[in-house]
Amino acid sequence: MSKNVAIVVGHHKFSKGAKSQWLPSEWDLMSEVAKSLCDVADIFYHDPKIGGYTSRQRAMAKRTRLHKYVFELHYNAASPIANGCEALYYFSNKGGYKIATKFCELVSESMEIKNRKAKPMLNSTQRGYAFVYQTNGTAIILEPFFGTSGSDVAKFDKAKYVQVLRTLIKGL
Ligand SMILES: [Zn+2]
């Protein structure tokens, strides 16, 4: 039976996204997180055979078209001083803004990671735009921490993060 919530692991198995010197890649770590949530969400992985980010997202949007909420799991990467959690939503989706805001609060409360707040996706020059734009349901990109921040990585706890996502899903 199809569930209300789809969880998409960001990137794909041949291009695993950001790497951290302290953690597995985005794809490896978030695959583990996703597996822990298979009782409350349907889990999806991008097809690496589809070339190009926008085409992959279009194919994914078809697969998740019946889900009311679609969350894509990532972690952030930037210079070592950047830190905190954020969540990205399609700018005109008020429900998306609420969920993104709640996500940041939960991560921040649970692990004391700085709350960088919900961020609107406004146009196609922004990374991740195709995901929030093409998805039929409410689509949110979840970035709980920076893998490039030693202090964020020290605060991040996989089990706590799974719990945060369970609480978020329960509240929908
Ligand atoms: Zn990513």
Residues whose N, C-alpha, C, O or C-beta is under 5 A from the ligand:
A	BS01	ZN	G10 G17 E26 H74 Y75
